[in-house]
Amino acid sequence: MPQAIDTLIDTLLAFDRDAEITRITGKVRELMRLHLKRRGLVVAMSGGIDSSVCAALAVRALGPDKVFGLLMPERDSSSESSLKGRLLAEHLGIRHTVEDIAPTLEAIGCYRWRDEAIRAVFPAYGEGWKNKIVIAGGTQGQINHFKLVVQEPGNGPLHEQRLGLREYLQIVAATNFKQRIRKTLEFFHADRLNYAVVGTPNRVEYDQGFFVKNGDGSADLKPIAHLYKTQVYALARHMGLPDVICNATPTTDTYSLSQGQDEFYYALPYKEMDVALWHLNQGLPAAKLAECLGLSEQQAGFIYQDIEAKRRTTAPLHWSGLLMEPVSGPVPRPVD
């Protein structure tokens, strides 16, 4: 199926890469000059495709001297993430620094709260064990539920069990510290340099609420929130970013066990997810999506339902603080 899905994406999501780069970088310069009035941009670089493309676009917009990169590993981060982040910074010729956030996370209780919830499910869980959360249900027309997967030390056996709501919420709340501490550092360096902070969500992440409020959801501008994931990959290759970044499979890089984004959150792998979201955004029936992806019409309908459910449940992540009544005085944000 990979060749078929790639051909389908080339047809549905075709776009002029040079024109898009020109449009985005021009808009970045306009926002910086007219609204944000900052000297440069801070980009947190995880080594993933989205942050890499955002960093490259920032350099195209303002030049390498006005872009500052941040690499922020912690205890559960893949070593590959830091290697790719450094490689990208050197490739782009930008200043960058490494901030190990593990001591901060330890002090604030991130790992302690997470491990307490895990031990409520697997009492033997301890030093040297690994973990991740996986999602199930939505594509079968059920309410999404989550499973906890743990691995014994030394590449030992895997164990899986459905998560209760209390344990799920505590694990997610604890791991959300990671995104929030990273964002705190991004804004520190932005304030220090009189720079603005770049947000890196792509269209599916933005649409489906796959971000942490006041964490990776916070930013002064979001250059690729209108682009599907496959379009972001296309821009990366077009801009000549390193192959190890362009060819990497998307991961959450949040849990100690390797975890794809589709395992944790989405109904489908990212290419199929792009196709599904595009069909829904175009108002096309589930039958058309089913035809494109080789699914039953019922399965395609479940995917549509899952997308809409995530839109509803994550809508508050997009909101700023709710007011009791309109307050006059503050300058309104620029029109999108």
C-alpha positions in Angstrom: 0.0 0.0 0.0 2.8 2.6 0.6 3.3 3.3 -3.1 -0.5 3.7 -3.5 -0.8 6.0 -0.6 2.1 8.1 -1.8 0.5 8.5 -5.2 -2.8 9.4 -3.6 -1.1 12.1 -1.5 0.7 13.5 -4.5 -2.6 14.0 -6.1 -4.7 15.3 -3.2 -2.1 17.4 -1.4 -0.1 18.7 -4.3 1.2 22.2 -3.8 3.9 24.6 -5.1 6.7 24.2 -2.6 8.6 27.3 -3.6 5.5 29.5 -3.5 4.6 28.1 -0.1 8.0 28.8 1.3 7.8 32.4 -0.1 4.4 32.9 1.4 5.2 31.6 4.8 8.5 33.4 5.1 6.9 36.6 3.9 4.2 36.3 6.5 6.7 35.6 9.3 8.6 38.8 8.4 5.3 40.8 8.3 4.2 39.5 11.7 7.6 40.2 13.2 7.7 43.7 11.9 4.1 44.9 12.3 2.8 42.9 15.3 5.4 41.0 17.4 8.1 43.6 17.0 10.9 41.2 18.1 14.4 40.8 16.8 14.5 37.1 16.0 13.0 33.7 16.6 13.5 30.9 19.2 12.8 27.3 17.9 12.8 24.2 20.1 14.4 21.5 17.9 13.4 17.9 18.8 15.0 16.5 15.7 11.5 15.8 14.4 10.2 16.9 11.0 7.9 19.7 12.2 10.4 21.5 14.4 13.1 21.0 11.7 11.0 22.6 9.0 10.0 25.5 11.3 13.6 26.1 12.1 14.5 26.1 8.4 11.7 28.4 7.5 12.7 30.8 10.3 16.2 30.9 8.8 14.8 31.5 5.4 12.7 34.3 6.8 15.2 36.2 9.0 18.6 34.6 8.4 20.6 32.3 10.6 21.9 35.1 12.9 18.4 35.8 14.1 17.3 32.2 14.9 18.2 30.5 18.2 17.8 26.8 18.6 17.0 24.9 21.8 17.6 21.2 22.4 15.9 20.0 25.6 16.4 16.3 26.3 15.3 14.5 29.5 15.5 11.1 31.0 13.1 9.4 28.5 14.3 11.2 25.3 15.8 9.2 22.5 19.5 9.9 22.0 18.7 10.1 18.3 16.6 13.2 19.0 19.5 15.2 20.3 21.8 14.0 17.6 19.3 15.1 14.9 18.7 18.4 16.6 22.5 19.2 16.7 22.8 18.0 13.1 20.1 20.4 12.0 21.5 23.3 13.9 24.9 22.8 12.3 23.2 22.4 8.9 21.3 25.7 9.3 24.3 27.5 10.8 22.3 28.8 13.8 23.3 29.3 17.4 21.9 26.7 19.7 22.2 25.4 23.3 21.3 22.1 25.1 19.3 22.4 28.2 18.9 19.0 30.1 15.5 19.3 31.7 15.6 16.0 33.6 16.7 17.6 37.0 13.9 20.1 36.8 11.4 17.4 36.0 12.7 15.3 38.9 12.4 18.2 41.3 8.9 19.1 40.2 7.7 15.5 40.6 7.2 14.5 36.9 8.7 11.0 37.2 7.4 10.4 40.7 3.8 11.1 39.9 4.0 9.1 36.7 5.6 6.1 38.3 3.1 6.1 41.2 0.3 5.8 38.6 2.1 3.1 36.7 2.6 1.1 39.9 -1.1 1.2 40.6 -1.5 -0.9 37.4 1.8 -2.9 37.5 3.0 -3.0 41.2 6.4 -4.5 40.2 7.3 -1.5 38.0 10.5 0.2 39.1 14.1 1.1 38.1 15.0 0.1 34.6 11.5 -0.5 33.4 10.2 1.3 30.3 6.6 2.5 29.5 4.2 4.0 27.0 0.5 4.5 26.5 -1.3 3.3 23.4 -4.8 4.2 22.2 -7.6 1.9 21.0 -11.3 1.9 20.2 -12.0 4.9 18.0 -11.5 3.3 14.7 -13.8 0.5 15.7 -16.7 2.8 16.5 -16.0 2.6 20.3 -15.1 5.3 22.8 -11.4 5.7 22.8 -9.6 4.0 25.7 -6.0 3.7 26.6 -3.7 0.8 27.5 -0.5 1.0 29.5 2.5 -1.0 28.1 5.5 -1.7 30.2 8.7 -3.6 29.6 10.9 -5.3 32.2 14.5 -4.2 32.5 17.1 -5.4 30.0 14.7 -5.8 27.1 12.6 -8.1 29.1 9.0 -9.1 28.4 6.3 -6.6 27.6 3.1 -6.4 29.6 -0.1 -4.6 28.6 -3.2 -3.6 30.6 -6.1 -1.3 30.1 -5.7 2.0 32.0 -8.3 3.2 34.5 -9.2 6.9 34.1 -7.5 8.0 37.3 -4.2 6.4 36.3 -4.4 7.6 32.8 -5.0 11.2 33.8 -2.2 11.2 36.3 0.3 9.7 33.8 -0.7 12.3 31.2 -0.6 15.2 33.7 2.8 14.2 34.8 4.3 13.8 31.3 2.7 17.1 30.3 5.3 18.7 32.6 7.9 17.9 29.9 6.2 20.1 27.3 5.5 22.9 29.8 9.0 23.0 31.2 10.4 23.1 27.6 8.1 26.0 26.8 9.1 27.9 29.9 12.7 27.7 28.7 11.8 28.8 25.2 10.1 31.9 26.6 13.0 32.6 28.9 15.5 32.6 26.0 13.0 34.6 23.9 12.7 37.2 26.7 16.5 37.3 27.1 17.1 37.9 23.4 14.0 39.9 22.7 12.9 37.1 20.3 9.6 35.5 19.5 8.7 31.9 20.1 7.9 29.6 17.2 5.2 26.9 17.6 5.6 23.8 15.5 2.3 22.0 15.1 1.3 20.8 11.7 -2.3 20.8 10.6 -3.4 17.4 12.0 -1.8 18.2 15.4 -3.5 21.6 15.4 -6.8 20.3 14.3 -6.9 17.3 16.6 -5.5 19.0 19.7 -2.4 17.0 19.8 -0.5 19.4 22.0 -0.3 20.5 25.6 -2.0 23.7 26.7 0.6 26.2 28.0 3.2 23.7 26.7 3.9 23.0 23.0 0.6 24.6 22.2 1.9 28.0 23.3 3.8 30.2 20.8 3.9 33.7 19.3 3.5 32.3 15.8 2.8 28.9 14.2 4.3 28.8 10.6 3.0 25.3 9.5 -0.3 24.9 11.3 -2.1 25.0 7.9 0.1 22.2 6.4 -0.6 18.5 6.4 2.1 16.3 7.8 3.0 14.9 4.4 3.3 18.5 3.1 5.7 19.3 5.9 7.9 16.3 4.8 7.7 17.5 1.3 9.0 21.0 2.3 11.8 19.4 4.3 13.0 17.5 1.3 12.6 20.5 -1.0 14.7 22.7 1.4 17.4 20.0 1.5 17.3 19.1 5.1 19.4 16.1 6.2 18.1 12.7 5.1 18.0 11.4 8.6 15.4 14.0 9.4 13.5 13.7 6.2 13.2 10.0 6.4 12.4 9.7 10.1 9.0 8.2 11.3 7.1 10.5 13.6 7.3 9.7 17.3 6.1 11.3 20.5 9.5 11.1 22.1 7.7 11.4 25.5 7.7 7.9 26.8 10.7 5.6 27.4 9.4 2.9 25.0 9.4 3.7 21.3 6.0 5.1 20.4 4.5 6.2 17.1 2.1 9.1 17.1 -0.7 6.9 15.7 -0.2 4.5 18.6 -0.7 7.2 21.2 -3.3 9.5 19.6 -4.4 9.2 16.0 -6.7 6.8 14.4 -4.3 6.1 11.5 -0.6 6.3 10.5 0.2 9.9 9.5 -0.1 9.5 5.7 -3.5 7.9 5.9 -4.5 10.4 8.6 -3.7 13.3 6.2 -5.9 11.7 3.6 -8.7 11.2 6.1 -8.6 14.7 7.4 -8.4 16.2 3.9 -11.5 14.2 2.9 -13.5 15.4 5.9 -12.3 19.0 5.4 -13.5 18.8 1.8 -16.9 17.6 2.9 -16.5 14.3 1.1 -18.6 11.3 2.3 -17.1 8.4 4.2 -17.6 6.2 1.2 -15.1 8.2 -0.8 -12.5 7.9 2.0 -13.2 4.2 2.2 -12.5 3.8 -1.5 -9.2 5.7 -1.3 -7.9 3.8 1.7 -9.3 0.4 1.0 -11.6 0.4 4.0 -15.2 -0.5 4.5 -17.6 2.5 4.6 -18.3 1.7 8.2 -14.6 1.9 9.1 -14.2 5.2 7.3 -17.3 6.5 9.1 -15.7 5.5 12.5 -12.6 7.5 11.5 -14.6 10.6 10.7 -16.4 10.2 14.1 -13.0 9.9 15.8 -11.7 13.1 14.2 -14.8 15.0 15.1 -14.8 13.7 18.7 -11.2 14.8 19.2 -12.1 18.3 17.8 -14.9 18.6 20.4 -13.0 17.3 23.4 -9.8 19.3 22.7 -11.4 22.6 21.7 -10.6 24.2 25.1 -6.9 23.7 24.4 -7.2 26.4 21.8 -8.9 28.9 24.0 -7.3 31.6 26.0 -8.7 32.4 29.5 -12.4 32.8 29.3 -13.8 36.2 30.4 -17.0 36.9 32.3 -17.7 39.8 29.9 -15.8 41.7 27.2 -13.0 43.9 28.5 -12.1 47.0 26.6 -8.6 48.2 26.2 -6.3 45.4 25.0 -5.3 45.6 21.4 -7.0 42.7 19.5 -4.8 40.0 17.9 -4.0 40.3 14.2 -6.5 38.7 11.8 -5.5 35.3 10.8 
